[in-house]
Amino acid sequence: MLATRTSRLDERVANVLNDFTDWLDGYGEKSWDFQSFFAGPVGGRAKALYYRHKLIGTAAVAPMIFCEAFLPAARRLFHQPMRFPIADAHYAMGFALLYEVTGDFSHLEKAAYFLTELKKSRCRQFKEYCWGYPFDWVWRGGTIRRQTPLITTTPYVYEAFLQVAELLGQRNSGLRPLTSDLCAMDIAASIARHAATDIKDFQTSERASSCSYTPFDEGKVINASAYRAFLLTSASKIFRNQDYLRIAERNLNFVMENQNADGSWFYAVDGVRDFVDHFHTCFVMKSLAKIYALTGDPEIAEALAKGISYYVNNLFDLDGLPKPFSRAPRLTVYKRELYDCAECINLCLLLRDRFPVLGTMLERVVGHVLELWVRRDGSFRSRKLHLGWDNVPMHRWGQAQMFRALAFYLRETTKSDKLKTETLKQGARKTRVQNAETLKAQELTSGAARP
C-alpha cells in the first residue's frame, strides 16, 4: 500500500496507483490498441489503399474511422489483444519508481518480471537486443513487419533495464538470483550496440546525420534521432565508448538544426509529415533534457528554451490542458488524449526546475487526470472524443505511460518532501546552535561585567 486516502495531490496519486496495479493484475498484460483497427488484414489493406489512392482509400478506411470516433469498443472486431514491449518497459520503470518510493521489494520483483517478459519479446532475428511492434504496421512508405526493431521503442527498454540494474546494484544482498537471471547491464550494453550498429545514419549536413527509424528505412524522423542521441549519449558514459558519443552528437545536431524558427519541430523533414503534435514534441524535448542533464551543453539549453516557449504557447488549449496538435495532418476524431497528458507530466517533471511555468502546468494536468481520467475499475480513460469517451484500455497507448508518469511524479514529490524536511531539520539545528552560542556569549559578557 502506498498511502491512505487524503486530499493531498501526491497521496491521491498514490491511491490511484494502488487501484491501477490492482486493475492491471486483474485485466492482464495484453490489450487492444489504437492501431487495432488497422493491424489485421482487412484494416491493413484498407490503410495501404488509402496511401496509394486517396479517394478510394478514404472510402475504404471510413468504417474504421467511424468506429474510432463513435464505437471505440469495435476494435475487438478487427484484431486481438496484444502484448506491447513499449508498455512492458513503462510498467517496469513504473514499478521500479514505486520501489524507490516505498522500499517494498514486491514492486522491484514486479519490475523484474516485466523485464523478463521483455527478454522473451525481443526481435530474435537480430544478434543484439532490440524491440518493435507485435503487428504489421502499414504507413505511407509501405509495411513495417512485426518484430522489426524500432528506435522509438528500444530506448525505453534500455532505460528500464538500466534503471532496474542500478537498483539491484544498490541492494545486492538477497538479490543474487534476480541479478543473474536478468543480466540487466549486459542487456543494456547489447541494446547500445544495436542502436549504434543496426540503426543507420544518413548525413544531412557537415555536423549532422539523421538516423533510420528501423534498420531498413531512410530516416528523417525527428524524434527517432532524438531517442537515439539520448540512448547513445547515456551509453557512451556508462560503457565508456567514445564512438557512441560521436554518433549521438551527429543525431543531436540533426535535431537542433531542424528546429523551426518558432521553436517547434515537424514530425519529419521529408516535406510531407510536417505536422506538430503534443506527444512527439514531448519525445524530442524529453530526450534533449536527458542529454542536457548528462552533458550540460549550452546549445541544448538554448534549443530547450525555444522549444518550451513554443510548447507552452501552442500545445495547450484555453483551459491550460494538453491539446493534440498545433498543426494537424488531418481531421482528428478526438479532443484530448491520455498519451498527451502522460508525456506532459514527464516533460514537466524533467524541466520544471529550469522553467517554472511547467511546475504550474504539472499540477494542473495531474489534477485534471485524477479528476476526469480515472475509471472506477482503476484503469484510465484513453481518449476524450468529440462525443463521449474512448474507455478501451490500451497498454501501449496511454495506460502504461500514465502509470509510469504518475509513479515518476510520486517519486519526485517524495524526494522534494524529504529535501524540504531535511532542510527544515538543518535549519532547526542551525538555529539551536546559534541560540546556544548567543546564550553562551551573553553569559560570558554578563560575567565579565560583574565587579
PENOR-V523916 format. One record per pair of residues at least 4 apart in sequence whose C-alpha atoms are under 6 Angstrom apart, sorted by the first residue. I is the first residue (numbers start at 0). J is the second residue. D is the distance in Angstrom with one decimal. If there is no record, write none. Layout:
i:j:d
I:J:D
I:J:D
This chain:
i:j:d
1:13:5.6
2:13:5.9
18:377:4.8
19:377:4.6
19:378:5.6
22:26:5.9
22:377:5.4
23:27:5.7
29:80:5.4
29:81:4.8
29:82:4.5
30:80:4.3
30:81:5.4
30:393:5.5
30:394:6.0
31:80:4.5
31:393:5.5
32:393:5.1
34:38:5.8
35:74:5.8
35:78:5.4
36:42:5.7
36:74:5.7
36:77:5.4
37:42:3.9
37:43:4.7
38:43:5.7
38:134:5.9
39:43:5.7
39:78:5.5
45:59:5.2
45:60:5.5
48:52:5.7
48:56:4.8
49:53:4.9
49:56:3.5
49:57:5.7
50:139:5.5
52:56:5.5
53:57:5.8
57:61:5.9
65:69:6.0
66:70:4.3
66:71:5.5
67:71:4.8
68:332:5.2
71:389:5.8
85:152:5.5
86:394:5.7
86:395:4.9
86:399:5.3
87:113:5.6
88:155:6.0
88:156:5.0
88:159:5.7
89:93:6.0
89:399:5.5
89:400:6.0
89:403:5.8
90:399:5.7
91:110:4.1
91:113:5.4
92:159:5.2
93:403:4.1
93:406:5.6
94:106:5.2
94:110:5.2
95:107:5.4
95:110:5.6
96:406:5.9
98:102:4.9
98:103:5.5
98:106:5.1
98:107:5.7
100:410:5.5
121:129:5.6
121:130:5.0
122:129:5.7
122:130:5.4
122:146:5.3
127:189:5.3
127:193:5.4
128:189:5.6
128:190:5.1
129:148:5.7
129:153:5.6
130:148:4.8
130:153:5.4
131:146:5.1
131:147:5.2
131:148:4.3
131:149:5.0
132:145:5.4
132:146:5.7
133:145:5.0
133:146:5.9
134:145:4.6
135:143:5.8
135:144:4.5
135:145:4.7
136:142:5.5
136:143:5.1
137:141:5.9
137:142:4.4
148:213:5.7
149:212:5.9
149:213:5.0
150:212:5.6
150:223:6.0
151:223:5.8
157:187:5.4
158:162:5.9
160:164:5.9
160:183:5.3
164:183:5.3
164:184:6.0
167:171:5.6
192:196:6.0
193:197:5.1
194:198:5.4
197:214:5.5
198:211:5.8
198:214:4.7
199:210:5.5
199:211:5.3
200:208:5.9
200:209:5.7
200:210:4.5
201:208:5.1
201:209:5.2
202:208:4.1
203:207:5.6
203:208:5.0
206:249:6.0
207:249:4.3
207:252:5.0
207:253:4.8
208:249:5.2
208:250:5.2
208:253:5.6
209:218:5.9
209:219:5.7
209:224:6.0
209:250:5.7
209:253:6.0
210:218:5.1
210:224:5.4
211:216:5.5
211:217:5.4
211:218:3.8
212:218:5.7
212:223:5.9
219:267:5.4
219:268:5.5
220:267:4.2
221:254:6.0
221:266:5.9
221:267:5.4
222:283:5.2
224:228:6.0
224:250:5.3
225:283:5.6
225:286:5.7
226:286:5.9
228:232:6.0
228:247:4.1
228:250:5.5
228:251:5.5
229:286:5.6
229:290:5.6
231:235:5.8
231:243:5.2
231:247:5.5
232:244:5.3
232:247:5.8
234:238:5.6
235:239:5.1
235:240:4.6
235:241:5.9
235:243:5.2
235:244:5.4
247:251:6.0
252:256:5.8
258:262:6.0
258:263:5.9
258:264:5.1
259:263:5.3
259:264:5.9
262:305:4.6
262:306:4.5
262:309:5.4
263:306:5.8
265:273:4.8
265:274:5.4
265:275:5.2
266:272:5.9
266:273:5.8
266:274:5.9
267:272:5.5
274:326:5.1
274:327:5.4
274:328:5.4
275:324:5.9
275:325:5.8
275:326:5.0
276:323:5.6
276:324:4.1
277:323:5.2
277:324:5.9
277:339:6.0
278:339:5.1
278:342:5.9
281:285:5.8
284:288:5.9
285:346:5.8
287:291:6.0
291:295:4.8
291:296:5.8
303:307:5.9
307:311:5.9
309:313:5.8
310:314:5.3
313:325:5.8
314:322:5.5
314:325:5.7
315:319:5.4
315:320:5.1
315:321:4.5
315:322:5.1
316:320:5.5
316:322:5.8
322:335:5.9
333:383:5.8
333:384:4.0
333:385:5.5
334:383:5.5
334:384:5.4
334:385:5.9
335:382:5.8
335:383:4.9
336:382:4.6
337:381:5.3
337:382:5.9
337:397:5.3
338:397:4.5
339:343:6.0
341:400:5.9
341:401:4.7
341:404:5.7
344:361:5.8
345:404:5.6
347:351:5.2
347:357:5.2
347:361:5.8
351:355:5.2
351:357:4.9
351:358:5.1
357:361:5.9
368:372:4.9
369:373:5.9
372:379:5.4
372:380:5.1
373:379:4.7
374:378:5.5
374:379:5.6
380:390:4.7
381:389:5.5
381:390:5.5
382:388:5.8
382:389:5.0
383:388:4.7
384:388:5.1
394:398:4.8
394:399:5.3
397:401:5.8
408:412:6.0
409:413:6.0
418:422:6.0
430:434:6.0
